[in-house]
């Protein structure tokens, strides 16, 4: 078959006024057959369609590469990056203005120091250091030096020693002829927190504090006790903790009952491991839930992460309306739908994190993302100024002029955010690239949750973020990393109890060691049973007892 080029008759010239001239390329004609013309036209359409598909595929691959590069940057930052959210990318920290060199860490040269750290609650033990007798004599005449006071210096020490208490119970025999009285009497046994157990209060105090306050595995403490000459088996400690659990149940229940009378909560949750099979549950992934109110921090460990956990916790609220500060997790939204007395206040720190993550994943979005984080930062600043002049006893319309000034300014800033958000979302998104899709997703989420993000505007006592809840759960999460969770369901319940008790005592600025020693002592004096709780619940203590329990335990 001949090709089309062999049948082409070029007409490159034209005769005008008897002269033959060359035609420009745009006017030259090529003669082909009709069949060849249709073949060429078909081939043009075919190759155009292939080219279009190739361009579309190339654009799609570019978007996939951009998205995967963003994921790589995000995962790299999560794995190797700093925990701070200030440095979102390693490329440009200064953005528009040149930044000053970073200040070196620690005490700055030439700055005034804070002086010696005050320690008013530490016990003092006096020791005298003297010269030998021969050194106190004049080396020439041999006459003794006269005393001239003393120079004071201090050294801080911590002495820990294991010891065995040998208790000799005095026995007495009847020395009279009276009838109806016992012939022999013996002094009562020493009170024990676990009857017939060989270990005293200090041992169990150390175990509980070490694990649930200092986030250390029990085996590490037992190794330390062994170095002190007191080896204890892990099984003995496990069995003892199981016996101690009923002593703390009444305190745990009292914390819950008191929390149900309060009106604002910070809720959060995190993963937890429970290494005991539960019928109907696959795997050992459980969840640690925290609900922090003004005076109580309450933990519970549940097998699931669904809304049924916070619903069961908050269903006994004794108020008409409460506010729950939380993140945007769907379980909390379901909670508000099931319990209509709940107002959700969403966390602005999580919204800010959306923009920072976008800037980290896609450097081209840095300028746009930082514009939004700057606006959020201004909201925080204005709200802090507003709250400084807030009187909790007065409604907003009766607040001071200083409060109203910042309140109006805060409303204007939030309206500006709404305007910028809606201007973007009102655009035509029929042909979106990846970066535009990322922007759209973040701003749609911002619009969806705007009502919950605006709660702090109407209720100034409500913080803009859920940092209080996240701080409360930090200590248990540290423990989870160190001892991997709980070995059984009962130990997970004990963990929730002790986290709740110790975090609540810390919330009231009480010394956990001091509180625990007094509580276990009362349990021992009560034959290993829980005592009257009134002296041990912070909201029932008077100022003198609160002050006393805020100090270190005096063991002298």
C-alpha positions in Angstrom: 0.0 0.0 0.0 1.4 3.4 -1.0 1.7 6.1 1.6 -0.2 9.3 1.3 3.0 11.2 0.6 3.5 9.4 -2.7 0.2 10.8 -4.1 0.6 14.4 -3.0 0.8 16.9 -5.8 2.3 20.1 -4.4 1.2 23.4 -5.8 3.8 25.8 -4.6 3.5 28.5 -7.4 0.8 30.8 -8.9 0.7 32.7 -12.1 -0.2 36.4 -11.7 -0.1 38.9 -14.6 2.0 36.5 -16.6 4.5 36.0 -13.8 5.0 32.9 -11.8 5.5 33.5 -8.1 6.2 31.3 -5.2 3.3 31.0 -2.7 3.9 31.4 1.0 3.7 28.2 3.0 0.3 29.1 4.5 -1.2 29.3 1.0 0.3 26.2 -0.6 -2.0 23.3 -1.4 -1.5 19.6 -1.3 -3.7 17.3 -3.3 -4.8 14.0 -1.7 -7.5 11.5 -2.4 -10.7 11.6 -0.4 -10.0 8.2 1.2 -6.5 9.4 2.3 -8.1 12.7 3.6 -10.5 10.7 5.8 -7.7 8.4 7.0 -5.5 11.4 7.9 -8.4 13.1 9.7 -9.2 10.0 11.7 -5.5 9.6 12.6 -5.4 13.3 13.8 -8.4 12.7 16.1 -6.9 9.4 17.4 -3.5 11.0 18.2 -5.2 14.0 19.8 -7.2 11.8 22.0 -4.1 9.9 23.0 -2.3 13.1 23.7 -5.1 14.4 25.8 -5.3 11.2 27.8 -1.5 11.3 28.3 -1.7 14.9 29.6 -4.5 14.0 32.0 -2.6 11.0 33.2 0.6 13.1 33.6 -1.4 15.7 35.7 -2.9 12.9 37.8 0.5 11.4 38.4 1.9 14.8 39.4 -1.0 15.2 41.9 -0.2 11.7 43.3 3.5 12.5 43.6 2.6 15.8 45.3 0.3 14.0 47.7 2.8 11.2 48.5 5.6 13.7 49.0 3.3 15.5 51.5 2.7 12.2 53.3 6.4 11.5 53.4 7.1 15.0 54.9 4.4 14.5 57.4 5.5 11.0 58.5 9.2 12.2 58.6 8.2 15.1 60.9 6.2 12.8 63.1 9.1 10.3 63.4 12.1 12.5 63.5 10.8 16.1 63.9 10.4 18.3 66.9 7.3 17.9 69.1 6.7 21.6 68.9 4.3 22.8 66.3 6.1 26.1 65.8 8.6 24.7 63.3 6.4 23.2 60.6 9.0 22.9 57.8 12.7 22.9 57.7 12.9 25.2 54.7 11.9 28.6 55.9 11.2 29.5 59.5 11.4 33.2 59.1 8.8 33.5 56.3 8.6 37.2 55.7 10.8 38.8 58.3 14.4 37.8 59.1 14.5 36.2 62.5 17.2 36.9 65.1 19.7 34.1 65.9 18.2 31.6 68.4 18.9 32.4 72.0 21.2 29.8 73.7 19.4 27.6 76.2 19.8 28.0 80.0 20.9 31.0 82.1 22.0 33.9 80.0 25.3 35.5 80.6 25.0 38.7 82.7 21.4 38.1 83.6 20.2 38.1 87.2 19.8 34.6 88.7 17.0 33.4 90.9 19.3 32.6 93.8 19.1 29.5 96.0 15.9 27.5 95.6 13.8 27.9 98.8 13.1 24.6 100.6 11.1 25.6 103.7 9.6 22.2 104.3 12.8 20.1 104.5 13.9 18.7 107.9 17.2 19.9 109.2 19.8 17.7 110.8 22.7 19.3 112.6 26.2 17.9 112.6 29.3 19.4 114.2 32.7 19.2 112.4 35.6 20.0 114.7 39.4 20.2 114.3 41.5 17.5 116.0 42.8 18.5 119.4 46.4 18.9 118.3 45.3 21.2 115.5 43.7 23.6 118.0 47.0 24.3 119.6 49.4 27.1 118.7 52.3 25.4 116.9 54.8 27.7 118.7 53.7 28.1 122.3 51.3 25.2 122.5 48.4 27.4 123.9 44.9 26.3 122.8 42.9 28.5 120.4 39.8 30.2 121.9 36.4 29.2 120.5 35.1 31.8 118.0 31.7 30.6 116.8 31.1 28.4 113.8 30.8 28.6 110.0 27.6 27.2 108.6 27.3 25.3 105.3 24.6 23.0 104.0 24.5 19.7 102.1 21.3 18.1 101.0 21.0 14.4 101.3 18.3 11.7 100.8 18.7 8.5 102.8 16.6 5.5 101.9 17.1 2.2 103.8 15.0 -0.9 104.1 14.5 -2.3 107.6 12.5 -4.9 109.4 10.2 -3.9 112.3 10.4 -6.5 115.0 7.2 -6.1 117.0 7.2 -7.6 120.5 3.7 -7.7 121.8 3.7 -7.6 125.6 1.9 -10.4 127.4 0.4 -10.3 130.9 -0.8 -13.0 133.3 -3.6 -12.6 135.8 -2.2 -11.7 139.2 -5.5 -11.8 141.2 -8.2 -14.2 142.1 -11.1 -12.4 140.4 -13.4 -14.5 138.3 -14.9 -13.7 134.9 -11.7 -12.0 133.5 -9.2 -13.4 131.1 -6.2 -15.0 132.7 -3.8 -13.8 130.0 -3.9 -10.5 128.0 -1.7 -9.5 125.0 -1.1 -6.2 123.3 -3.0 -5.9 120.0 -1.1 -6.6 116.8 0.2 -3.6 114.8 -2.3 -2.3 112.3 -1.8 -3.5 108.7 -3.3 -2.2 105.5 -3.4 -5.9 104.4 -4.2 -8.1 107.4 -1.7 -10.9 107.9 0.5 -9.4 105.1 4.2 -9.1 105.8 4.6 -5.7 104.2 3.9 -2.3 105.8 2.3 0.8 104.5 5.6 2.3 103.1 6.0 -0.6 100.7 2.5 -0.2 99.2 2.8 3.5 99.2 6.0 3.2 97.2 4.5 0.8 94.7 1.4 2.9 94.1 3.3 6.2 93.8 6.0 4.7 91.6 3.6 3.3 89.1 0.7 5.7 89.0 2.4 9.0 89.7 6.0 8.6 88.5 5.0 6.3 85.6 7.6 3.6 86.3 7.1 -0.1 85.9 6.8 -2.1 89.1 9.8 -4.3 88.2 12.1 -1.3 88.3 11.1 -0.5 91.8 11.4 -4.1 92.9 15.0 -4.1 91.5 15.7 -1.0 93.6 14.3 -2.7 96.7 16.5 -5.7 96.0 19.5 -3.5 95.9 18.5 -2.2 99.4 18.4 -5.8 100.6 14.7 -6.3 100.4 13.8 -8.7 97.5 10.1 -9.0 96.8 8.5 -11.2 94.1 6.3 -9.6 91.4 3.5 -12.0 92.2 3.4 -10.9 95.8 3.0 -7.2 94.7 0.3 -8.2 92.2 -1.7 -10.1 94.8 -1.3 -7.3 97.2 -2.6 -4.7 94.8 -5.6 -6.8 94.1 -6.4 -6.8 97.8 -5.8 -3.0 98.1 -8.3 -2.3 95.2 -11.5 -2.3 97.4 -9.9 0.3 99.7 -9.9 2.9 96.8 -13.2 2.1 95.3 -15.2 4.3 97.7 -12.9 7.3 96.9 -13.3 6.6 93.2 -17.1 6.6 93.5 -17.0 9.8 95.6 -15.0 11.5 92.8 -17.6 10.5 90.2 -20.5 11.6 92.3 -19.0 15.0 93.0 -18.1 15.5 89.3 -21.7 15.0 88.3 -22.5 18.2 90.1 -20.2 20.3 88.0 -20.9 22.2 84.8 -17.8 22.2 82.6 -15.7 19.2 81.5 -12.5 18.7 79.4 -12.7 15.3 77.7 -10.1 13.4 75.9 -9.1 9.8 75.1 -6.0 7.8 74.2 -5.1 4.2 73.5 -4.4 1.7 76.2 -3.4 -2.0 76.3 -5.1 -4.6 78.4 -3.6 -8.1 78.0 -6.5 -10.2 78.9 -9.0 -11.7 76.5 -12.5 -10.3 76.6 -15.3 -12.3 75.0 -16.4 -10.7 71.8 -13.4 -8.4 71.5 -10.5 -8.9 69.1 -7.1 -7.7 70.1 -5.9 -6.0 73.3 -6.4 -2.4 72.2 -8.5 -0.6 74.8 -9.1 3.1 75.5 -8.2 5.4 78.4 -10.9 8.2 78.8 -10.4 11.3 80.9 -13.1 13.8 82.0 -11.6 16.8 83.9 -13.9 19.2 85.7 -13.1 22.1 88.0 -12.4 19.9 91.0 -12.1 16.3 89.8 -10.1 14.5 87.2 -11.8 11.2 86.4 -10.4 8.3 84.3 -11.9 5.1 83.0 -10.5 2.4 80.8 -13.0 0.9 78.4 -12.7 -1.7 75.6 -14.1 0.7 73.0 -13.8 4.2 71.7 -17.5 4.7 70.9 -19.9 7.3 72.3 -21.4 4.8 74.7 -18.5 5.5 77.1 -18.9 9.3 77.6 -22.7 8.8 77.5 -22.6 6.4 80.3 -20.3 8.7 82.3 -22.3 11.9 81.8 -25.9 10.6 81.9 -26.2 11.2 85.7 -25.4 14.9 85.5 -27.3 17.0 88.0 -27.5 20.2 86.0 -29.7 21.5 83.2 -26.8 22.4 80.9 -23.1 21.5 80.8 -20.2 22.3 78.5 -17.9 19.7 77.2 -14.6 21.0 75.8 -13.2 18.4 73.3 -11.7 17.7 69.9 -13.8 17.0 66.8 -13.9 13.3 67.3 -17.3 11.9 66.1 -18.0 10.2 69.5 -18.4 13.6 71.1 -20.8 14.7 68.4 -22.9 11.6 69.0 -22.7 12.3 72.7 -24.3 15.7 72.2 -27.0 14.3 70.1 -27.9 11.6 72.7 -27.8 14.0 75.7 -29.4 17.2 74.7 -28.2 19.1 77.8 -24.6 19.0 76.5 -23.0 21.9 74.7 -19.8 21.0 72.8 -16.9 23.5 72.7 -14.4 22.4 70.1 -10.7 22.9 70.5 -9.0 25.7 68.5 -5.6 24.1 68.9 -6.8 21.2 66.7 -8.0 23.6 64.1 -4.6 25.4 64.2 -2.9 22.0 63.8 -4.9 21.4 60.5 -3.2 24.5 59.0 0.2 23.6 60.3 0.0 20.0 59.0 -1.0 21.4 55.6 2.0 23.7 55.6 4.3 20.8 56.6 2.9 18.5 53.9 2.7 21.0 51.1 5.3 23.8 51.2 3.4 25.8 48.6 0.6 26.2 51.1 2.9 27.7 53.8 1.9 31.3 53.2 -1.8 30.5 53.1 -1.6 28.3 56.2 0.5 30.7 58.2 -2.0 33.5 57.4 -4.7 31.4 59.2 -2.5 30.5 62.1 -1.7 34.1 62.6 -5.4 34.9 62.7 -6.0 32.2 65.3 -3.0 33.5 67.3 -4.7 36.9 67.4 -7.9 35.3 68.6 -6.0 33.8 71.5 -4.3 37.1 72.3 -7.5 39.2 72.3 -9.4 36.5 74.3 -6.7 36.5 77.0 -6.9 40.2 77.3 -10.7 39.9 77.5 -10.6 37.3 80.2 -8.4 39.4 82.4 -11.3 41.8 83.0 -14.0 39.1 83.3 -16.1 38.9 86.4 -17.7 35.5 86.7 -20.5 36.8 88.8 -21.8 39.2 86.1 -23.4 38.5 82.7 -21.6 39.8 79.6 -23.8 42.9 79.2 -22.8 44.0 82.7 -19.1 43.5 82.4 -16.5 46.3 82.6 -15.8 48.6 79.7 -12.3 47.1 79.3 -13.9 43.6 78.9 -16.5 45.0 76.3 -13.7 46.6 74.3 -11.9 43.3 73.8 -15.1 41.4 73.4 -16.2 43.6 70.5 -12.7 43.3 69.0 -12.9 39.5 69.3 -16.3 39.5 67.4 -14.8 41.6 64.6 -11.8 39.2 64.2 -14.1 36.2 64.1 -16.3 37.9 61.5 -13.2 38.5 59.4 -12.4 34.8 59.6 -15.9 33.9 58.5 -15.7 36.3 55.6 -12.3 34.9 54.3 -13.6 31.4 54.8 -16.8 31.9 52.9 -15.1 33.9 50.1 -12.9 30.9 49.4 -15.7 28.3 49.7 -18.0 30.3 47.3 -15.6 29.8 44.4 -16.2 27.4 41.6 -14.6 24.1 42.5 -15.4 22.2 39.3 -11.8 21.8 38.4 -9.8 21.4 41.6 -6.1 20.5 42.0 -4.7 18.9 45.1 -3.7 22.1 46.9 -7.1 23.6 46.4 -8.7 20.4 47.6 -6.6 20.5 50.8 -7.7 24.1 51.4 -11.3 23.3 50.8 -11.3 20.3 53.1 -9.8 22.4 56.0 -12.2 25.3 55.6 -15.2 23.1 55.2 -14.3 21.5 58.5 -13.9 25.0 60.0 -17.3 26.0 58.8 -18.9 22.7 60.0 -17.6 23.1 63.5 -17.9 26.9 63.8 -20.8 26.8 66.3 -18.7 24.7 68.7 -15.7 26.8 68.1 -17.6 30.0 69.0 -18.8 28.8 72.4 -16.0 30.6 74.2 -17.3 33.8 72.8 -20.6 33.5 74.6 -19.1 31.9 77.7 -15.8 33.6 78.6 -15.0 31.0 81.3 -14.7 28.4 78.6 -11.1 28.1 77.3 -10.4 28.1 73.6 -8.6 24.8 73.6 -8.6 21.4 75.4 -5.1 21.7 76.8 -6.3 21.0 80.3 -7.7 17.6 79.3 -4.6 16.7 77.3 -2.3 17.7 80.2 -4.2 15.5 82.5 -3.9 12.5 80.3 -0.2 13.0 79.7 1.0 11.3 82.9 -0.9 8.0 82.2 0.2 8.0 78.6 3.8 8.2 79.9 3.1 5.2 82.1 1.6 3.3 79.1 4.8 3.8 77.2 6.9 2.6 80.2 4.9 -0.5 81.3 2.7 -1.1 78.2 -0.7 -0.9 79.8 -2.4 -3.4 82.1 -2.0 -7.1 82.4 -5.6 -7.8 83.3 -9.0 -6.2 83.4 -9.0 -5.7 87.2 -5.6 -4.0 87.0 -6.9 -1.6 84.4 -9.7 -0.7 86.8 -7.1 -0.1 89.5 -5.1 2.0 87.1 -8.2 4.2 86.3 -8.9 4.6 90.1 -5.3 5.6 91.0 -5.0 7.9 88.0 -8.2 9.6 89.1 -7.3 9.9 92.7 -3.7 11.2 92.2 -4.6 13.6 89.4 -7.4 15.0 91.5 -5.1 15.5 94.5 -2.6 17.2 92.2 -5.4 19.4 90.9 -5.9 20.6 94.5 -2.2 21.1 94.9 -2.0 18.3 97.5 1.0 16.2 98.1 0.1 12.7 96.8 2.7 11.0 99.1 1.3 12.8 102.2 -2.3 12.0 101.3 -1.7 8.4 100.5 0.2 7.8 103.7 -2.6 9.2 105.8 -5.2 7.3 103.9 -3.5 3.9 104.1 -2.8 4.5 107.8 -6.5 5.1 108.4 -7.3 1.9 106.4 -4.9 0.0 108.5 -6.4 1.4 111.7 -9.8 0.4 110.4 -8.8 -3.3 110.1 -7.9 -3.1 106.4 -11.2 -1.4 105.3 -11.9 2.0 103.9 -12.4 4.6 106.6 -14.7 7.7 106.7 -13.9 9.6 103.5 -14.7 13.1 104.7 -11.1 13.9 105.9 -9.7 12.7 102.5 -11.9 14.4 99.9 -10.4 17.8 99.0 -13.7 19.7 98.7 -14.7 18.6 102.2 -11.4 19.7 103.8 -11.0 23.0 105.6 -8.2 25.4 104.7 -5.9 24.2 107.5 -6.1 20.6 106.4 -5.6 21.5 102.7 -2.5 23.5 103.7 -1.2 20.7 105.8 -1.6 18.0 103.1 0.0 20.3 100.5 3.3 20.0 102.4 5.7 17.0 102.3 5.2 14.2 104.7 7.2 14.7 108.0 8.6 11.3 109.0 10.7 12.6 111.9 
